[in-house]
Amino acid sequence: MGETPKSTSPDQSKMQLPGLAGKRIVVTAGASGIGFAIAHSLFEQGARLAICDVDADALQQASAALGGCLAILTDVSDDVAVAHFFDKVSTELGGLDALVNNAGIAGPTGGIEDLSPFDWRRCIDICLTGQFLCARQAVPMIKAAGGGALINMASAAAKHGYAYRTPYSAAKFGVIGLTQSLAKELGPDNIRVNAILPGLVEGARMDGVIRDRAEATGFTVDAMRADYLKNISLRRMVTAQDVAATAAFLISDAGANLSGQSMAVDGNVETL
């Protein structure tokens, strides 16, 4: 196999988008990975941010990098904790213009007969129910602002069955249903609702997924990685910055008439 093609994405930090300056935006799981990349991109565009996460140290560091933004320790699957977080958002930001429902976990890897009900429920609770809990708190605030945007983080696993990753794929298919339903429900209130479907995103989380699936299927890690890449038309992973650029576009005025869409940022994943 030849050398893996490198990302050719432009430097998004130099691309100014209309309508983001001063926007009040929540990014869940915003302290690291894709969430931090999204939050940082929006911060550079002049947005006012609030983030939550389950990692206290990462939250502190992220807040410092984001101009001292509101950063609250929150498990999005806990409805009481979510309500507390959005109460703080209302107090500190004075309202809300957009929500990025980014929080999620990889979930367990294994055959259906080996998966525990606990691991199944935990994956669904965080990846799907957490988006519902955050949306139900955010929507009244966005309505009060006269409209805005809601982004739900799905996955390439939301359009392909994903053997040995059943809970994750099921949750992400659910995110698409949530997105399309809310787009219809909230459109009359001038709220745009879209899903972003990242593919294989470079970083430690994807490294762990590849390692776990290699173990579950008897492949070596290198062979498993090569197997993943051959099923991507561009033969490369995407970056967190690629996903962040799409999120910023959808929230900005440039995406003013995009709603109910599932935007794949994946180099065209053909199968999983």
C-alpha positions, 0 to 999 in steps of 0.5 A: 500500500502506498503512502497515506495521503495527507489532509489538504484542509486549509488553515481554518483559523484564517477563514472568517465566517459571517455571524459568529462574533458574539454568538453564545454557544455551548459545546458539550465534551468541549475540553478535548478532542473534536469538542475542543477543536470546535470550541477553539474554532468558534472562539477564534471567530469571536463566539462566547462559549460555555463548555462541559466535560467529565474531565476536571483537569482538561476543563480547566486547561480548555477554559484557560485556552478559550479566554476563561469561558464557563466550564462545568463538570457535567455528565450529559447522561445525568439530567440533574447535572445537565439542568444545572449546567444550562442554568449556569449558561443562562446566568453567565451568558444571558441566553443561548444561540447555538448548541453543539451536542458533541459528547459521546463515548466509543462504547464497547467492542465485541460480539452481540453475545459478549456485550453486557446490558450495562455497557449497552445502556451506558453507550446509549445514555451518553451518545443519544439520551445525552443529546436529548437532555441537552437539547431540551434545556437548550431549545427554550433558550435558543427560541428566546433568542429568536432562533439559532442552530443545533448540531448533533454529532453523529458518525460514519457509523450512523449510515453503515452497520458496524460489526462489533460496535453495535451499541455505538452504531445504534446510538448514532443511527438514533442521532440521525432520527433525533436530528431530522425530527427536531429539524421539522419541529423547530424549523418554524422557530428559526432553529436549524438542526443538522448532524455532522458525521465524522469518519475516522478522526486522527487521534488517541480515541481512533487508535483505541478503536482500531486496537480493540477491533483488531483484538476482537477480530484477530487482526494485527493493529497495523492490518486493522488500520490498513483495512479501515483506510482501504474503505475510505475513498480518499484513503486518509483519516480526517482531523478534528479541525476538519470537523470543527470547520464544518460545525462553524460553517453550519452555525454561521450565517453562511449555513442559514438555510441548511437544516435537517442535513447529515453532513459527512466529514469522512473522506467518503467512508464506503463501508465499516 
